Amino acid sequence: MSDWQAGDLALCVNDQDAPLLRKGRIYTVRIVGSIGDATGLALIETEKVKPTGGFYASRFVKITPGHKITGSEVDQKEPWKVGVSNAR
């Protein structure tokens, strides 16, 4: 069972072979579903380009505003902003 829900913030940690995603960018979850046996996330920021598709949840780390980001390669000292790429 997935702990993702609509409205969650998702930090992209893997944009390999996914040209719509940018590692280090924070996205907003629109819909949580399934991609085969895996959890899939449809994102508000990619809705116009990919309205019926989603991405594997394993590409993201769920974040909570005000909490330290752990478990990713992204610099944790960046001032994160929703919808803005902080990737270098």
C-alpha positions as a Markdown table, in Angstrom:
| # | Residue | x | y | z |
|---|---|---|---|---|
| 1 | Met | 0.0 | 0.0 | 0.0 |
| 2 | Ser | 1.3 | 3.5 | -0.9 |
| 3 | Asp | 1.6 | 6.3 | 1.5 |
| 4 | Trp | 1.3 | 8.9 | -1.3 |
| 5 | Gln | -1.8 | 11.0 | -1.7 |
| 6 | Ala | -3.0 | 13.8 | -3.9 |
| 7 | Gly | -1.5 | 17.1 | -2.8 |
| 8 | Asp | 1.8 | 15.6 | -1.6 |
| 9 | Leu | 5.1 | 17.2 | -2.6 |
| 10 | Ala | 7.5 | 14.9 | -4.5 |
| 11 | Leu | 11.2 | 15.6 | -4.9 |
| 12 | Cys | 12.5 | 14.1 | -8.1 |
| 13 | Val | 15.6 | 12.0 | -7.4 |
| 14 | Asn | 15.7 | 10.1 | -10.8 |
| 15 | Asp | 15.0 | 11.8 | -14.1 |
| 16 | Gln | 16.8 | 9.2 | -16.2 |
| 17 | Asp | 14.9 | 8.5 | -19.4 |
| 18 | Ala | 12.1 | 10.8 | -18.3 |
| 19 | Pro | 12.4 | 14.1 | -20.3 |
| 20 | Leu | 9.5 | 15.7 | -18.5 |
| 21 | Leu | 11.2 | 15.4 | -15.1 |
| 22 | Arg | 14.1 | 17.3 | -13.7 |
| 23 | Lys | 16.2 | 15.9 | -10.8 |
| 24 | Gly | 16.0 | 18.2 | -7.9 |
| 25 | Arg | 12.6 | 19.7 | -8.8 |
| 26 | Ile | 9.7 | 19.5 | -6.5 |
| 27 | Tyr | 6.3 | 18.4 | -8.1 |
| 28 | Thr | 2.8 | 18.2 | -6.7 |
| 29 | Val | 1.0 | 14.9 | -6.8 |
| 30 | Arg | -2.3 | 15.0 | -8.7 |
| 31 | Ile | -3.3 | 11.4 | -8.7 |
| 32 | Val | -1.9 | 8.2 | -7.1 |
| 33 | Gly | -2.4 | 5.0 | -9.1 |
| 34 | Ser | -0.7 | 1.9 | -10.3 |
| 35 | Ile | 1.8 | 1.1 | -13.0 |
| 36 | Gly | 1.7 | -2.7 | -13.1 |
| 37 | Asp | 2.5 | -3.8 | -9.5 |
| 38 | Ala | 4.2 | -0.4 | -8.7 |
| 39 | Thr | 2.8 | 2.9 | -7.4 |
| 40 | Gly | 2.5 | 5.6 | -10.0 |
| 41 | Leu | 2.1 | 9.3 | -9.6 |
| 42 | Ala | 0.5 | 11.8 | -11.9 |
| 43 | Leu | 1.8 | 15.3 | -11.4 |
| 44 | Ile | 0.1 | 18.6 | -11.6 |
| 45 | Glu | 3.2 | 20.2 | -13.3 |
| 46 | Thr | 3.2 | 17.7 | -16.2 |
| 47 | Glu | -0.6 | 17.4 | -16.6 |
| 48 | Lys | -0.8 | 19.5 | -19.8 |
| 49 | Val | 1.9 | 17.5 | -21.5 |
| 50 | Lys | 1.1 | 14.1 | -20.1 |
| 51 | Pro | -2.6 | 14.3 | -19.1 |
| 52 | Thr | -3.3 | 10.5 | -18.8 |
| 53 | Gly | 0.1 | 9.2 | -17.7 |
| 54 | Gly | 2.2 | 9.1 | -14.6 |
| 55 | Phe | 5.7 | 8.2 | -13.3 |
| 56 | Tyr | 6.9 | 5.5 | -11.0 |
| 57 | Ala | 6.8 | 6.7 | -7.4 |
| 58 | Ser | 10.3 | 5.3 | -6.9 |
| 59 | Arg | 11.6 | 8.3 | -8.9 |
| 60 | Phe | 10.6 | 10.6 | -6.1 |
| 61 | Val | 11.1 | 11.2 | -2.4 |
| 62 | Lys | 8.0 | 12.4 | -0.5 |
| 63 | Ile | 8.8 | 15.7 | 1.3 |
| 64 | Thr | 7.1 | 17.7 | 4.0 |
| 65 | Pro | 7.7 | 21.5 | 4.0 |
| 66 | Gly | 9.9 | 22.5 | 7.0 |
| 67 | His | 11.5 | 19.0 | 7.3 |
| 68 | Lys | 15.0 | 18.0 | 6.4 |
| 69 | Ile | 15.2 | 16.0 | 3.2 |
| 70 | Thr | 17.0 | 12.7 | 3.6 |
| 71 | Gly | 17.8 | 9.8 | 1.4 |
| 72 | Ser | 18.6 | 11.7 | -1.8 |
| 73 | Glu | 21.6 | 13.0 | -3.6 |
| 74 | Val | 20.2 | 16.5 | -3.7 |
| 75 | Asp | 22.0 | 19.2 | -1.5 |
| 76 | Gln | 19.9 | 19.4 | 1.6 |
| 77 | Lys | 20.9 | 23.0 | 2.3 |
| 78 | Glu | 19.0 | 24.4 | -0.8 |
| 79 | Pro | 16.0 | 26.7 | -0.1 |
| 80 | Trp | 13.4 | 24.5 | -1.8 |
| 81 | Lys | 10.6 | 26.1 | -3.7 |
| 82 | Val | 7.7 | 24.2 | -5.2 |
| 83 | Gly | 7.8 | 24.0 | -9.0 |
| 84 | Val | 11.3 | 25.5 | -9.2 |
| 85 | Ser | 14.3 | 23.5 | -10.3 |
| 86 | Asn | 17.1 | 23.5 | -7.9 |
| 87 | Ala | 19.2 | 21.0 | -9.9 |
| 88 | Arg | 22.7 | 22.0 | -10.9 |
